[in-house]
Amino acid sequence: MTNVVVVGCGIVGATIAYELSKIPDLTVTVFDQQPTPVEPDLSLCPTSTGAALGVLMGVISKKEKGNNLRMRLESLQYYERLIPELETLMGLDIPFNRSGILMLQFEEDLSVWEKLIEIRRSQGWTLEILGLDRLNSDYPYLNLDLVTAAIYSPDDRQVNPVALTQALIAGAKQRGVTFQFGTTMTGGNDREVHTTKGNFAIDWLIISAGLGSTAITQSLAQPIDIRPVLGQAIHLRLNHPLGLNQPVITGNDVHLVPLGNCDYWVGATVEFPSDGEELAPDAASFKAVMQQAIAFCPDLANAETIRTWHGSRPRPQGRPAPIIERLSGYQHILLATGHYRNGVLLAPATAEKVRMAIEGM
Ligand SMILES: Cc1cc2nc3c(=O)[nH]c(=O)nc-3n(C[C@H](O)[C@H](O)[C@H](O)COP(=O)(O)OP(=O)(O)OC[C@H]3O[C@@H](n4cnc5c(N)ncnc54)[C@H](O)[C@@H]3O)c2cc1C
């Protein structure tokens, strides 16, 4: 048997564990420093995954080609298989919005999008430009005063990140993966991992510890600099649903995420820390997000606030996200971390890369 240890059980580690659970002859153990699996109460379990909105922007990403785009599109395809597979395996429902993403435009010139629509068509995907008449009839709840058109992406998705991570953990457990919560990795080498609960022999170590990956790689004398970028979001409840068509609506980088019934998430701010300063949520940034959301959906001004929260995204310093590679100086330590703003989207393609690295040996 080959011993694989995964450190970190947010969406990335949980997806890797689930993917690896399908390979015979692997013994997979997952460690996480949190005492319990990811949950929405960030004061109890402060992870990036618990703060995420779960918007999966693949087809509508402006990237024309390249590895990052490939990972986005592969992940979307994987999600179409994964959600029903997990729902059947575990006998539960995972909130997964299949109504696509509608991205509002505020400029007259749509030539960039016209070009992208052609590129996506050649790649086998659909994007559509919706004019104001169509928007008025299909989305009467939107204020279109400043809107010129919208791009509709029917194949992009949104998933509840906490529900999905919990289902992945349950599914992986059912397939023989061991989870040890309340266990912090403190160091190690190619042969063993050192934790607060003792040392464990490994054939492979996967570091999927998000922001915790910096301290772990420091302990291995190969520091990878990953820094927090804060995001604030809010859960709102209206006294009526907005309409029949309920894709994720996005405008000027603010998302309105329908949750079913009259509930919506709105977010998120993107706040960078100044050097050496503690990252604290900025009231003005949050207000700007709310103003933007109310500008395109005025009904939100009268919504009841159910909860507000903030979390941090793991952003690699001075290099592109994510980092999926062998840790320099180690044969059997893989980094699967630094997913910044797209960890929920990219978790499946990340897990596939990890599986291929392990199977390739
Ligand atoms: C407000 C907000 C909105 C977002 N919206 C989206 C979105 O719409 N779509 C999207 O794709 N992404 C979104 N993201 C980004 C997404 O949340 C992250 O990219 C993703 O959650 C990263 O997952 P992860 O598993 O790498 O990290 P985490 O979820 O942080 O998990 C890392 C785990 O590692 C554990 N850990 C750390 N150090 C150690 C150690 N030494 N030993 C043991 N365990 C350790 C931690 O306890 C934690 O459980 C959003 C983020 C925020 C903050």
The ligand as an SDF file (V2000), in Angstrom:
LIG
                    3D

 53 58  0  0  0  0  0  0  0  0999 V2000
  -15.3610   36.1060    0.4990 C   0  0  0  0  0  0  0  0  0  0  0  0
  -14.8000   35.0530   -0.4030 C   0  0  0  0  0  0  0  0  0  0  0  0
  -15.5130   34.6830   -1.5450 C   0  0  0  0  0  0  0  0  0  0  0  0
  -14.9920   33.6900   -2.3910 C   0  0  0  0  0  0  0  0  0  0  0  0
  -15.7400   33.3020   -3.4520 N   0  0  0  0  0  0  0  0  0  0  0  0
  -15.2790   32.3310   -4.2790 C   0  0  0  0  0  0  0  0  0  0  0  0
  -16.0430   31.9110   -5.3680 C   0  0  0  0  0  0  0  0  0  0  0  0
  -17.1540   32.4260   -5.6070 O   0  0  0  0  0  0  0  0  0  0  0  0
  -15.5630   30.9100   -6.1630 N   0  0  0  0  0  0  0  0  0  0  0  0
  -14.3560   30.3180   -5.9210 C   0  0  0  0  0  0  0  0  0  0  0  0
  -13.9700   29.4130   -6.6730 O   0  0  0  0  0  0  0  0  0  0  0  0
  -13.5860   30.7050   -4.8750 N   0  0  0  0  0  0  0  0  0  0  0  0
  -14.0230   31.7070   -4.0540 C   0  0  0  0  0  0  0  0  0  0  0  0
  -13.2550   32.1260   -3.0090 N   0  0  0  0  0  0  0  0  0  0  0  0
  -11.8980   31.5810   -2.8660 C   0  0  0  0  0  0  0  0  0  0  0  0
  -11.9390   30.2430   -2.1700 C   0  0  0  0  0  0  0  0  0  0  0  0
  -12.6030   30.3880   -0.9550 O   0  0  0  0  0  0  0  0  0  0  0  0
  -10.5170   29.7330   -1.9180 C   0  0  0  0  0  0  0  0  0  0  0  0
   -9.7310   29.7870   -3.0900 O   0  0  0  0  0  0  0  0  0  0  0  0
  -10.5910   28.2630   -1.4550 C   0  0  0  0  0  0  0  0  0  0  0  0
  -11.5000   28.1180   -0.4040 O   0  0  0  0  0  0  0  0  0  0  0  0
   -9.2250   27.7530   -1.0200 C   0  0  0  0  0  0  0  0  0  0  0  0
   -9.4260   26.4640   -0.5050 O   0  0  0  0  0  0  0  0  0  0  0  0
   -8.3160   25.6860    0.3070 P   0  0  0  0  0  0  0  0  0  0  0  0
   -8.8620   24.3480    0.5810 O   0  0  0  0  0  0  0  0  0  0  0  0
   -7.0200   25.8150   -0.4010 O   0  0  0  0  0  0  0  0  0  0  0  0
   -8.1300   26.5740    1.6340 O   0  0  0  0  0  0  0  0  0  0  0  0
   -8.9480   26.5390    3.0200 P   0  0  0  0  0  0  0  0  0  0  0  0
  -10.3900   26.4370    2.7860 O   0  0  0  0  0  0  0  0  0  0  0  0
   -8.4600   27.6940    3.8170 O   0  0  0  0  0  0  0  0  0  0  0  0
   -8.4620   25.1930    3.6790 O   0  0  0  0  0  0  0  0  0  0  0  0
   -7.1470   25.0390    4.1690 C   0  0  0  0  0  0  0  0  0  0  0  0
   -7.2160   24.1120    5.3580 C   0  0  0  0  0  0  0  0  0  0  0  0
   -5.8830   23.8450    5.7820 O   0  0  0  0  0  0  0  0  0  0  0  0
   -5.8710   23.7390    7.1870 C   0  0  0  0  0  0  0  0  0  0  0  0
   -4.5210   23.9640    7.6550 N   0  0  0  0  0  0  0  0  0  0  0  0
   -3.7570   25.0720    7.5290 C   0  0  0  0  0  0  0  0  0  0  0  0
   -2.5430   24.8830    8.0680 N   0  0  0  0  0  0  0  0  0  0  0  0
   -2.5160   23.6180    8.5740 C   0  0  0  0  0  0  0  0  0  0  0  0
   -1.5400   22.8250    9.2540 C   0  0  0  0  0  0  0  0  0  0  0  0
   -0.3100   23.2890    9.5400 N   0  0  0  0  0  0  0  0  0  0  0  0
   -1.8750   21.5660    9.6300 N   0  0  0  0  0  0  0  0  0  0  0  0
   -3.1140   21.0720    9.3640 C   0  0  0  0  0  0  0  0  0  0  0  0
   -4.0770   21.7890    8.7190 N   0  0  0  0  0  0  0  0  0  0  0  0
   -3.7800   23.0270    8.3190 C   0  0  0  0  0  0  0  0  0  0  0  0
   -6.8720   24.8130    7.6130 C   0  0  0  0  0  0  0  0  0  0  0  0
   -7.3700   24.5530    8.9140 O   0  0  0  0  0  0  0  0  0  0  0  0
   -7.9420   24.7140    6.5530 C   0  0  0  0  0  0  0  0  0  0  0  0
   -8.9980   23.8580    6.9370 O   0  0  0  0  0  0  0  0  0  0  0  0
  -13.7390   33.0900   -2.1090 C   0  0  0  0  0  0  0  0  0  0  0  0
  -13.0470   33.4560   -0.9670 C   0  0  0  0  0  0  0  0  0  0  0  0
  -13.5630   34.4210   -0.1200 C   0  0  0  0  0  0  0  0  0  0  0  0
  -12.8060   34.7960    1.1210 C   0  0  0  0  0  0  0  0  0  0  0  0
  1  2  1  0
  2  3  1  0
  2 52  2  0
  3  4  2  0
  4  5  1  0
  4 50  1  0
  5  6  2  0
  6  7  1  0
  6 13  1  0
  7  8  2  0
  7  9  1  0
  9 10  1  0
 10 11  2  0
 10 12  1  0
 12 13  2  0
 13 14  1  0
 14 15  1  0
 14 50  1  0
 15 16  1  0
 16 17  1  0
 16 18  1  0
 18 19  1  0
 18 20  1  0
 20 21  1  0
 20 22  1  0
 22 23  1  0
 23 24  1  0
 24 25  2  0
 24 26  1  0
 24 27  1  0
 27 28  1  0
 28 29  2  0
 28 30  1  0
 28 31  1  0
 31 32  1  0
 32 33  1  0
 33 34  1  0
 33 48  1  0
 34 35  1  0
 35 36  1  0
 35 46  1  0
 36 37  1  0
 36 45  1  0
 37 38  2  0
 38 39  1  0
 39 40  1  0
 39 45  2  0
 40 41  1  0
 40 42  2  0
 42 43  1  0
 43 44  2  0
 44 45  1  0
 46 47  1  0
 46 48  1  0
 48 49  1  0
 50 51  2  0
 51 52  1  0
 52 53  1  0
M  END
$$$$
